[in-house]
Amino acid sequence: MRPHATGTGGGGVGRRKAGAAAAAASREWMVVPASGPARVEEAGKYAVMARTGLPARDLRVLDPLLSYPSTILGRERAIVVNLERVKAVITAAEVLLPNSKDPAFARFVRDLQTRVLASSSDQAADLTDMEGESSAVASPFPGPNSSKGHELEMTKKSTTVVPEMTSSTSMPNLAAAKDGYAKVLPFEFRALEVCLESACRSLEEETSTLEQEAYPALDELTSKISTLNLERVRQIKSRLVAISGRVQKVRDELEHLLDDEMDMAEMYLTEKLTQQEISEASSRVEVDDPSQTEEDRAEDYRSEPDGSNGSFIDYKPNIEELEMLLEAYFVQIDGTLNKLSHLREYVDDTEDYINIMLDDKQNQLLQMGVMLSTATVVITAGVAVVGLFGMNIGKVLQ
């Protein structure tokens, strides 16, 4: 019985270790869906990887214990955002945030939820109008009697999912509806905009605070050079270098995204998901359609990208709206960097002024030293002359 008891105890220890490892791997995530209130969920690393399709190396970017530069990664099913304190995984339907008790995090979640819910309500109203117009336009164009109900059903589905599949010449109202719908950003871009706004606003606030402290301290140093003022300016300069580096990293990341169209195309999660659904629906329709011959199916198969039906690897969305979004915040962060550059120039000018003043004081001290040396030489020469004549007078008297 003793060996059996020992084995049971070892198994219990192993299970406890496994449970501890699982608990250590899991963490709390704040989930902000496209519609509905935010909620806190506890999920492990592998559960998040399966949920978002991200590899482990991308999730390590969000680890608060590790130091990673500012990064925005576009993947097949998610966008990874690591900008300053903003760490998020954005999908086409929700945003996953590592839960934190920081007051700034609570403010960011409120802004994100408010922006997403407001935009979702506007988009729902636009989609309702689009469905009404599409049903009114689709009814006067019935198909053949043999497949009338099937074509009407497919027309309604295509107009509500992706209006651009219908010809703009035969469906002018749908084209107008498509233009109106394009003005509403998809969910992932609205969430990305909140992340960019929060990061840029945080850096802007730190820059403004530093400016309010730096300029008076520099002016006071120019009027009165003291050890206390020099120490204050030294601390301000250290903060300036740190903030400038952080702002530069965010700016470089936005510039890298704007220069790479493929990375921007990867961020169109909603469009990629829609194209995938349309491709799958088209595949099912082609299989179920008895009127289509094998030759037609083979021709459609050859006409698909990469020779595979339903493939959207070569799909290239119009990146103009994302480009405009990134350019707006690129200009904002570039303005913040310009403010820091001006402050850095002011610090350098103050240092040059202080060095000039110190050089002037040093020149005055050197001049005084030369004068003292000259006076010493003159006095020494006078003493020597007096001593020489004094010796001659003594000889004459003798």
HELIX and SHEET records of a PDB file:
HELIX    1   1 ARG A    2  ALA A   25  1                                  24    
HELIX    2   2 LYS A   45  THR A   52  1                                   8    
HELIX    3   3 ALA A   56  LEU A   59  1                                   4    
HELIX    4   4 ARG A   60  LEU A   62  5                                   3    
HELIX    5   5 PRO A  103  ALA A  138  1                                  36    
HELIX    6   6 ASN A  145  SER A  147  5                                   3    
HELIX    7   7 LYS A  148  VAL A  161  1                                  14    
HELIX    8   8 PRO A  163  MET A  165  5                                   3    
HELIX    9   9 PRO A  172  ALA A  182  1                                  11    
HELIX   10  10 PHE A  187  SER A  223  1                                  37    
HELIX   11  11 THR A  227  ASP A  259  1                                  33    
HELIX   12  12 GLU A  261  GLU A  266  1                                   6    
HELIX   13  13 LEU A  269  ASP A  288  1                                  20    
HELIX   14  14 GLU A  294  SER A  303  1                                  10    
HELIX   15  15 PRO A  305  GLY A  307  5                                   3    
HELIX   16  16 GLU A  320  LEU A  397  1                                  78    
SHEET    1   A 6 ARG A  39  ALA A  43  0                                        
SHEET    2   A 6 ARG A  27  PRO A  33 -1                                        
SHEET    3   A 6 GLU A  94  PRO A  98 -1                                        
SHEET    4   A 6 VAL A  86  ILE A  90 -1                                        
SHEET    5   A 6 ILE A  79  LEU A  83 -1                                        
SHEET    6   A 6 THR A  71  GLY A  74 -1                                        
END                                                                             
